[in-house]
Amino acid sequence: METDILRSLVIILGVSALIVFALSRLKIPALVGFLLAGILIGPHGLGLLKDTHAVELMAEIGVVLLLFTIGIEFSLTRLLRMKKAVVAGGGAQVFLTIGLSALISYAATGSLNRSIFFGFLIALSSTAIVMKMLTEKGDIDSPHGRMMVGILIFQDLCVVPLMLLTPSLAGATIDLPDIGLKMGKAAFIIMSVLLSARWLVPRLLHHIVRTRSRELFISTIILLCLGIAYFTSKFGLSLALGAFLAGLVISESEYAHQATADILPFKESFMGLFFVSAGMLLNIGFAAGNYPKIAAAVLLIFLLKLLTGTAASLLAGSPFRTSLQAGLGLAQIGEFSFVLAIAGRAAGLITEDMHQVFLASSVVTMILTPFVLNAAPSLSGWVASRHLLKRVAQMKKVSERAGHPARRQDHVIIIGFGLNGMNLARVLAEAEIPYVILEMNADTVQKMKKKGEPIYYGDASSVELLHNLSISRARLLVVAISDPVSTRRIVSIARHESPDIFIVVRTRYLVEVEDLRALGANEVIPEEFETSIEIFSRVLHQYNFPGGIILDMVEKIRHNSYTALRNPDLPKRHLFEKCEWLPEIEMDGYKVPPDSFLAGKSIADLQIRKITGVTVIAVRRGAEVMPNPAPDFRLSKDDILLFTGGQEAMKTALQYFKGKT
């Protein structure tokens, strides 16, 4: 038995590693590889693993481990911050999907209970896939990312009542008192678990941490995961739900960050195990013989979830383009649905054939999800730009236009009011420079409006909205949002509508700099390289590099669109090591560029001390150092001048050397 389990794990890990590696060469996401690996090695594929019961057990273990890692990253505080997306968006999406799915299913089956259960299965989306894709793309904090995460959180919370309702749906009639009793029992269990997060678990972990044993700490975390999952299963709830609650318990403790750091390295393995196991349950022969049904089911699921996801986001206050992008991102079946499907099959709500159709269509939607999410920004932008749909999207804006700013002139338009936008607005206010802010988070708009900020709600990719902000008379446009696709679209539209406006764009990654410049941005500030500049500037300062040389390097990097960082032209570290001939005094330095007017002239010709007030104390040429150079010493390109003087004199000298005085 032990060798059978080991053999199964070796096959799963070996085959999935090979397929994921092969697909990565084609830039196909790893999740697709895991699902295909499961299909290939499963009992209905090559038959490398034939024990269906063991396969289902692996799938459930995979779900338990996966949902524990999801729960440990979950936070009630985060839930409260996203309450509008969670309650309004998530509630609308779940109930709309269940209602429409049940309506369509009833027309086909004639069974109300079975139709409602089909709605349960379709309503849930994949938290694992969507969260992973959003994280990889850096879109977690984008408008569509926040909406998708909020809806996913609500779906995960809905699993509790859906699991409890499933056995009741198997009866001839729905027993409301029985459902109420089970819901009350579930609520009691969940509240007990959550209360332990506040009282028992922190004290337990406190004593564990005091032992300073990392092994004991990790063992305790795993014990909490499996123990709470086992406890909840004994009271009629699922192992998966218990694991999720266990993660939530730990996330609310003061040791959550350390627990996350210790457990998260296993997250990718947990996810891989689950998706491989899910693929192994698919009957290839059945799918091949029933592909018309499966294709129809996939199309129906995609269109239905696209419709309900978009509608729910619109009801939660998101613009049309953002709502459509969220709908596209949620148009797949989720991992909780596999748990529900197993429970429904055991209760007789779905037959084996129905279960296989559901499995096949679910796996297909999961495989398609990474590709749909990659195409969603462009597709949603294209659809939103169509004239007919633009009118639909602008219906809400008509009532808001009265609140838009009066005609302004020579002002700054700030797109996005996150940390960057907030800091910029504070500086502009102190400098008495007029500005106006456009933000897509309605709660932020409402909050900052009360504080007197000139902030308005809307999507900056709308031409009409930019004109309402008087873009043709603005001096600057600053785009400080986390959505790369929207950023490119805003820059392109703004440049077309106002050819003379100066556009400053904040982006996360260097690869976007050239594209944004080509679209019309004047300045593009990539966060990752600005951080690099700050780090290397401080490091070089600790090695006594003169501030002038560091400043020149920074200016060169920024001027050349940050390409200079790939091949930096800095003098070696030993050039500025402390030397016996160099006293500890305030000094600065300057490297003579090849085209500088300094090259070929003597220190006397340049009258450096007379014009600037500084004294040249040394010149380095190659490996040779010439301290206290004579007045007739002639400078050459790439010479490094070291000079001393007062702060103002050294600033004047740097300007003089650059030919700016």
C-alpha positions, 0 to 999 in steps of 0.5 A: 500500500505504501509503495502504491501511494509512493508510485502514484506520487512519483507518476503524478509529479514526474509527468506533470513536471515534464508537461509543464516544462514542455508547455512553458516553452510555448508560454502556456500557463502551468495550470493548463499543464497540470490539468493535461497531465492529469488527463494523460495519466488518469484511469481514462487516459494512458491508465498509469493510475487506475484506482478511481477511489484513490484518485478521488481521495487525492483530489480531496486532499488536494482541495484541503491543502489548496484551500488551507493556503487560500484561507491563510491569505484571507483576512476579515480586515481585507473583506471589510475593505472590499465590502461593496465588491464582496456583498453587492458584486458577489451577492448579485453574481451568485444569485443571478447565476443560480437563478438563470442556470436553474431556469435553463436547466429546468427547461431541459430536466423538468426537476426543480431541485436538480436545476437548483443544484446545477445552479450551485455548480455553475455559480462558483468560479476558480479562486485558485486560477484567478488569484494566481493569474491576477498575482502574476499579472500584477492586477490584484489591486486594479479595478477589475482585480478588486472586483473579481477578488471580492466576488470570489470571496463571496463565492467561497463563503457561499460554499457553506450554505450550498453544501448544507442545501445539497442533501436537502435538494436530494429529497422529494421536497425541501425541508425548510426546518431541517435546512434551518437546523443545519444552517444554525449548526454550521453557523455555530461551528463556524463561529466557534472556529472563528472565536478560537482565532481570537482567543485560543490559537494566538495563545497556543502559537505564543507558547509554541513560538517561545520554544524557538523551534521552527519545526514545532511551529510548522508542525503545529500549523499543519496540525491546526489545518488537518485537525480543524478540517477533521473537526468540521467534517465530523459535524457534517461540513466538508474537509475543504471548508474546515481547511479554509477555516483553519487557514482563516484562524491562522490568518487572524493571529499575530503569527500569520506572517510567519505561518504564511512564510513557512506554508506558502512554499508548498502552495504551488505543489498543493495547487498542482496536486489538485489540478492533476487530480481533477484532470485524472477524473475526466473520462476521455472516452466519454468526452470523445463520444459526447463532445457536442454536449460538452461543447454546448455545456462549455459555451453555455457556462461561458456565456452565462457566467460572462453575463452574470459576472458583468451584470454583477460588477455593473450593479456594484458600481464598476464601469462597463469595461471593468465589469466586462473584464471581470465577467471574462475573468470569472467565466469558469467552474471553480474548485469548490464545484468539484466538491459539490459535484461529488456530494451531489452525485452521492445524493443522487442529484446528478447521474454518472453521465451528468457528472462526466459532462460536468467534469469535462466542461469544467476542465475545459473552462479551467484550461481556457481561463488563462488564455481568456484572462490574457485576452480580457483587457484587449477584448473588453477595451475593444467591446467597450469602444463600440458605439452602441455599447459606449452609449450603454456604458455612459448612461450612468455618467449622464447624471454625474456630469453636473458634478464634474469640475468647471472649465479649468486651465493650466491644471494637472489631471491625476488619474488614480488616487492611490498612494502616488496620486495622493502624494502628488495631490498633497504637493500640488495643493501646498504649491497652489497648483490647480489639479483635478482627480479621476478615480474609479473606486467609488468609496474613495471618491465619496470619502475624499470628496468630503475632505474637499478634494476635487475628485470625480468618479469615472473611467479615464479611457472615456474621451467624453470624460477627459473633455469634461476635465478640460484636457485640452487646457490642462498642462499635465496629465499624470496616470498613476493606476495599476492597470497596464492595459488601461494605462496604454489606452488612456495615454493613447486617447489623451495624446490624440485629444490633446497633442500638446499636453505633457503626459507622465505615466507611472508603470510597474515594469521596465518593459512597458516604458517603450510602448508607453513612449510610443503611444505619446507619454513624455515621461514614464517612471517604472517603479522597479527601476526607480527602486533600483536607482534609489538602492544603487545610489545609497550603496555607492554613497556608502562607498564614497562615490561623489554625489555628482557622479551618482547624480550624473549616472541617475540622469543618464539612466532616466534620459535614456529610458533606463537602458543605461542600467543594463550596461552601467558606465560607472568608475570602479569602486577603488577609485574612491576608497579612502586614501592616505593622500585624501583627507576626510573633507567634503568633496564631490566629483565629475567625470568629463564626457567625451563631448565636454568643453573641458576636454583639452583645456587646462585648469588655468584656462578654465578658471575653475576656482575663480568662476565656481569657488571650488578647488580641484584637489585630484584628477584620476586618469585611468588607473593613475591618480594625480593629486593637487594638479598644476594650473597648466594640467590639461584635462582629457575625456573620461578624467575624473575631477575631485574638488572641494568647497562649500555646498553652493560652490560645489553646486555651481561647479557641477553646473559649470562643468555641464556647460549650464552656466 
